[in-house]
Amino acid sequence: MNVFEALYTTRAMRRVKPDPIPEEVQRSILDAAIRAPSGGNAQGWRLLLVDDPETKAALGPLYRDALGRLFEGHYKPMRERAEAEGDEQTLRVMRSSQHLADHFEAYPLLLFAFTRNDPGGGSIYPSVWSAQLAARAHGVGSALTSVLGLFHAEKTFDLLGVPPDKGWTLACTVTFGYPTGRWGVAPRRPAHEVSYRNRWGDPVGFEIPDPLWPGQD
Ligand SMILES: Cc1cc2nc3c(=O)[nH]c(=O)nc-3n(C[C@H](O)[C@H](O)[C@H](O)COP(=O)(O)O)c2cc1C
């Protein structure tokens, strides 16, 4: 697969089939993930795959509780604004996130990404994104979630047997599965609206109203 196709079409893919992810694909996802950069090449990561139904069943209620807390707390003003203004895109993301929570146990594969000695948290996300891109190359959809680590880290550590006293932090949980829908280019605010040149606020010097892929490799 062309690298730009993978970059442009790797979306939060939350509607997936229950079909298992073959071991070769799992191997490829993990091996791609650990090629990623990390500060000082410290590689302070641990990647824990979960496909055991009982473990997923124990985590599901925790995940739903965590998302409920996020939606009732931090995201409440955002949802209220979106509802008031008819902001369909934001409401769609929230509905889709709720779908993930409601079907947490049905994802055939979960990846828990732990990080250590990583004060800014920046040394884990390149590897997680590489895992998601590798999955995309195999036709597997993924979705990055952070709510378990935010609201139920202790209970999640307990359920997964993670040592609580070795400095590990749960950065995120990624769901994997073969999509029920189609791959598409992620709609985003265009680059020229969020980029400057030489001085904050000065135009970057070009405009990119439409995604450059497909059409330019
Ligand atoms: C740091 C981070 C945390 C995220 N946490 C969650 C989450 O807890 N639950 C969820 O469903 N999606 C989560 N997402 C996925 C975002 O909602 C998603 O990337 C965004 O809506 C864009 O989706 P798209 O690529 O399909 O357009 C997270 C993404 C990032 C980068």
The ligand as a Tripos MOL2 file, in Angstrom:
@<TRIPOS>MOLECULE
LIG
   31    33     1     0     0
SMALL
NO_CHARGES

@<TRIPOS>ATOM
      1 C1         -4.9620   11.1490   22.4010 C.3       1 LIG1
      2 C2         -6.2440   10.6080   21.7900 C.ar      1 LIG1
      3 C3         -7.2400   10.1290   22.6360 C.ar      1 LIG1
      4 C4         -8.4140    9.5840   22.1090 C.ar      1 LIG1
      5 N1         -9.3370    9.0540   22.9610 N.ar      1 LIG1
      6 C5        -10.4530    8.4650   22.4560 C.ar      1 LIG1
      7 C6        -11.3810    7.8030   23.3190 C.ar      1 LIG1
      8 O1        -11.1940    7.7430   24.5290 O.2       1 LIG1
      9 N2        -12.4510    7.2050   22.7560 N.ar      1 LIG1
     10 C7        -12.6670    7.2010   21.4110 C.ar      1 LIG1
     11 O2        -13.6620    6.6100   20.9480 O.2       1 LIG1
     12 N3        -11.7960    7.8210   20.5590 N.ar      1 LIG1
     13 C8        -10.7070    8.4460   21.0510 C.ar      1 LIG1
     14 N4         -9.7900    9.0420   20.1920 N.ar      1 LIG1
     15 C9        -10.0370    9.0380   18.7360 C.3       1 LIG1
     16 C10       -10.5010   10.3950   18.2320 C.3       1 LIG1
     17 O3        -11.8470   10.5970   18.5860 O.3       1 LIG1
     18 C11       -10.3360   10.4100   16.7090 C.3       1 LIG1
     19 O4         -8.9620   10.3060   16.4140 O.3       1 LIG1
     20 C12       -10.8790   11.6860   16.0710 C.3       1 LIG1
     21 O5        -12.2500   11.8070   16.3140 O.3       1 LIG1
     22 C13       -10.6640   11.6950   14.5570 C.3       1 LIG1
     23 O6        -11.3370   10.5990   13.9960 O.3       1 LIG1
     24 P1        -11.2040   10.2620   12.4380 P.3       1 LIG1
     25 O7         -9.7620    9.9970   12.1680 O.co2     1 LIG1
     26 O8        -12.0650    9.0600   12.2080 O.co2     1 LIG1
     27 O9        -11.7020   11.4650   11.6820 O.co2     1 LIG1
     28 C14        -8.6080    9.5720   20.7010 C.ar      1 LIG1
     29 C15        -7.6060   10.0620   19.8530 C.ar      1 LIG1
     30 C16        -6.4260   10.5580   20.3800 C.ar      1 LIG1
     31 C17        -5.3450   11.0390   19.4440 C.3       1 LIG1
@<TRIPOS>BOND
     1     1     2 1
     2     2     3 ar
     3     2    30 ar
     4     3     4 ar
     5     4     5 ar
     6     4    28 ar
     7     5     6 ar
     8     6     7 ar
     9     6    13 1
    10     7     8 2
    11     7     9 ar
    12     9    10 ar
    13    10    11 2
    14    10    12 ar
    15    12    13 ar
    16    13    14 ar
    17    14    15 1
    18    14    28 ar
    19    15    16 1
    20    16    17 1
    21    16    18 1
    22    18    19 1
    23    18    20 1
    24    20    21 1
    25    20    22 1
    26    22    23 1
    27    23    24 1
    28    24    25 2
    29    24    26 1
    30    24    27 1
    31    28    29 ar
    32    29    30 ar
    33    30    31 1
@<TRIPOS>SUBSTRUCTURE
     1 LIG1         1 GROUP 0 **** ****
